[in-house]
Amino acid sequence: MTGIYQQDLDFLEEAKRAFSENHRLETYRNMEDTHIALRYGMDRDCISIYKLGEQVMFANNIMDAAPELVVQGGESNA
């Protein structure tokens, strides 16, 4: 693990807001693609933060399409 800088702490606050506003959110990335946050822990009350590097590859349409995700008992859009 490297040192923690102010930009890391700023991103932590940004991720906390995002997770607080959407309880189903499991990952969060900033617009600059410099950091990613993962919701973590038994109570989902922890955040693990990683700095992102250069993208190595984006593999488009290389797998069979996944079935549509249907969440039972979730929030209704109606």
PyRosetta script that sets phi, psi and omega in degrees:
from pyrosetta import init, pose_from_sequence

init()
pose = pose_from_sequence("MTGIYQQDLDFLEEAKRAFSENHRLETYRNMEDTHIALRYGMDRDCISIYKLGEQVMFANNIMDAAPELVVQGGESNA")
pose.set_psi(1, 138.5)
pose.set_omega(1, 179.7)
pose.set_phi(2, -94.6)
pose.set_psi(2, -177.6)
pose.set_omega(2, 178.5)
pose.set_phi(3, -64.9)
pose.set_psi(3, 156.3)
pose.set_omega(3, 177.7)
pose.set_phi(4, -100.9)
pose.set_psi(4, 127.1)
pose.set_omega(4, -176.8)
pose.set_phi(5, -113.5)
pose.set_psi(5, 167.7)
pose.set_omega(5, -178.2)
pose.set_phi(6, -58.2)
pose.set_psi(6, -37.5)
pose.set_omega(6, 178.8)
pose.set_phi(7, -63.5)
pose.set_psi(7, -31.0)
pose.set_omega(7, 176.8)
pose.set_phi(8, -69.7)
pose.set_psi(8, -42.7)
pose.set_omega(8, 178.5)
pose.set_phi(9, -66.8)
pose.set_psi(9, -37.2)
pose.set_omega(9, 176.4)
pose.set_phi(10, -63.1)
pose.set_psi(10, -42.1)
pose.set_omega(10, 178.3)
pose.set_phi(11, -65.8)
pose.set_psi(11, -37.4)
pose.set_omega(11, 177.1)
pose.set_phi(12, -56.7)
pose.set_psi(12, -45.4)
pose.set_omega(12, 179.6)
pose.set_phi(13, -64.4)
pose.set_psi(13, -39.8)
pose.set_omega(13, 178.3)
pose.set_phi(14, -62.7)
pose.set_psi(14, -44.3)
pose.set_omega(14, 179.5)
pose.set_phi(15, -67.0)
pose.set_psi(15, -40.1)
pose.set_omega(15, 177.3)
pose.set_phi(16, -58.4)
pose.set_psi(16, -43.6)
pose.set_omega(16, 177.8)
pose.set_phi(17, -61.6)
pose.set_psi(17, -46.7)
pose.set_omega(17, -178.7)
pose.set_phi(18, -61.0)
pose.set_psi(18, -45.0)
pose.set_omega(18, -179.9)
pose.set_phi(19, -68.0)
pose.set_psi(19, -35.8)
pose.set_omega(19, 179.2)
pose.set_phi(20, -68.4)
pose.set_psi(20, -33.7)
pose.set_omega(20, -178.7)
pose.set_phi(21, -80.6)
pose.set_psi(21, -19.6)
pose.set_omega(21, -179.5)
pose.set_phi(22, -139.7)
pose.set_psi(22, 99.9)
pose.set_omega(22, -174.9)
pose.set_phi(23, -70.5)
pose.set_psi(23, -13.1)
pose.set_omega(23, 178.2)
pose.set_phi(24, -91.3)
pose.set_psi(24, -11.3)
pose.set_omega(24, -178.6)
pose.set_phi(25, -67.1)
pose.set_psi(25, 130.9)
pose.set_omega(25, -179.9)
pose.set_phi(26, -109.9)
pose.set_psi(26, -27.5)
pose.set_omega(26, 178.1)
pose.set_phi(27, -131.7)
pose.set_psi(27, 154.6)
pose.set_omega(27, 177.6)
pose.set_phi(28, -146.5)
pose.set_psi(28, 132.3)
pose.set_omega(28, 175.6)
pose.set_phi(29, -122.0)
pose.set_psi(29, 146.3)
pose.set_omega(29, 176.5)
pose.set_phi(30, -80.9)
pose.set_psi(30, 165.2)
pose.set_omega(30, -176.6)
pose.set_phi(31, -64.0)
pose.set_psi(31, -28.0)
pose.set_omega(31, -179.2)
pose.set_phi(32, -81.0)
pose.set_psi(32, -7.1)
pose.set_omega(32, -176.5)
pose.set_phi(33, 56.4)
pose.set_psi(33, 37.6)
pose.set_omega(33, 177.2)
pose.set_phi(34, -98.7)
pose.set_psi(34, -22.4)
pose.set_omega(34, -177.0)
pose.set_phi(35, -138.7)
pose.set_psi(35, 153.4)
pose.set_omega(35, 170.1)
pose.set_phi(36, -133.9)
pose.set_psi(36, 140.0)
pose.set_omega(36, 178.0)
pose.set_phi(37, -116.3)
pose.set_psi(37, 138.3)
pose.set_omega(37, 178.1)
pose.set_phi(38, -118.3)
pose.set_psi(38, 126.1)
pose.set_omega(38, 174.1)
pose.set_phi(39, -67.7)
pose.set_psi(39, 139.1)
pose.set_omega(39, -169.2)
pose.set_phi(40, -148.2)
pose.set_psi(40, 159.8)
pose.set_omega(40, 171.9)
pose.set_phi(41, 104.1)
pose.set_psi(41, 157.0)
pose.set_omega(41, 179.6)
pose.set_phi(42, -57.0)
pose.set_psi(42, -39.8)
pose.set_omega(42, 179.9)
pose.set_phi(43, -96.4)
pose.set_psi(43, 6.9)
pose.set_omega(43, -179.3)
pose.set_phi(44, 55.8)
pose.set_psi(44, 38.5)
pose.set_omega(44, -177.6)
pose.set_phi(45, -114.6)
pose.set_psi(45, 14.2)
pose.set_omega(45, 178.9)
pose.set_phi(46, -117.8)
pose.set_psi(46, 157.3)
pose.set_omega(46, 177.0)
pose.set_phi(47, -131.7)
pose.set_psi(47, 127.0)
pose.set_omega(47, 174.4)
pose.set_phi(48, -105.3)
pose.set_psi(48, 128.5)
pose.set_omega(48, -174.9)
pose.set_phi(49, -115.9)
pose.set_psi(49, 136.6)
pose.set_omega(49, 177.4)
pose.set_phi(50, -127.6)
pose.set_psi(50, 143.4)
pose.set_omega(50, 171.6)
pose.set_phi(51, -85.8)
pose.set_psi(51, 137.1)
pose.set_omega(51, -178.9)
pose.set_phi(52, -96.1)
pose.set_psi(52, 144.8)
pose.set_omega(52, 175.5)
pose.set_phi(53, -105.8)
pose.set_psi(53, -159.4)
pose.set_omega(53, -179.7)
pose.set_phi(54, -68.9)
pose.set_psi(54, 137.3)
pose.set_omega(54, 176.9)
pose.set_phi(55, -67.3)
pose.set_psi(55, 132.1)
pose.set_omega(55, -178.3)
pose.set_phi(56, -87.7)
pose.set_psi(56, -40.3)
pose.set_omega(56, -175.9)
pose.set_phi(57, -162.0)
pose.set_psi(57, 147.5)
pose.set_omega(57, 166.3)
pose.set_phi(58, -124.4)
pose.set_psi(58, 111.5)
pose.set_omega(58, -177.2)
pose.set_phi(59, -97.3)
pose.set_psi(59, 109.3)
pose.set_omega(59, -174.0)
pose.set_phi(60, -95.0)
pose.set_psi(60, 129.9)
pose.set_omega(60, 174.8)
pose.set_phi(61, 55.1)
pose.set_psi(61, 44.3)
pose.set_omega(61, 179.3)
pose.set_phi(62, -100.9)
pose.set_psi(62, -5.9)
pose.set_omega(62, 178.3)
pose.set_phi(63, -120.8)
pose.set_psi(63, 163.6)
pose.set_omega(63, 172.4)
pose.set_phi(64, -64.6)
pose.set_psi(64, 145.7)
pose.set_omega(64, 179.3)
pose.set_phi(65, -60.6)
pose.set_psi(65, 137.6)
pose.set_omega(65, 178.6)
pose.set_phi(66, -78.5)
pose.set_psi(66, 148.8)
pose.set_omega(66, 176.8)
pose.set_phi(67, -66.1)
pose.set_psi(67, 155.2)
pose.set_omega(67, -179.9)
pose.set_phi(68, -62.7)
pose.set_psi(68, 135.6)
pose.set_omega(68, -179.7)
pose.set_phi(69, -80.4)
pose.set_psi(69, 123.0)
pose.set_omega(69, 177.7)
pose.set_phi(70, -117.8)
pose.set_psi(70, 120.2)
pose.set_omega(70, -179.1)
pose.set_phi(71, -101.6)
pose.set_psi(71, 120.4)
pose.set_omega(71, 179.8)
pose.set_phi(72, -79.8)
pose.set_psi(72, 134.3)
pose.set_omega(72, 177.1)
pose.set_phi(73, 74.5)
pose.set_psi(73, 13.3)
pose.set_omega(73, 179.3)
pose.set_phi(74, -81.9)
pose.set_psi(74, -177.3)
pose.set_omega(74, 179.6)
pose.set_phi(75, -68.2)
pose.set_psi(75, 143.9)
pose.set_omega(75, -179.7)
pose.set_phi(76, -92.7)
pose.set_psi(76, 141.0)
pose.set_omega(76, 176.6)
pose.set_phi(77, -89.4)
pose.set_psi(77, -2.9)
pose.set_omega(77, -177.3)
pose.set_phi(78, -80.6)
pose.dump_pdb("model.pdb")
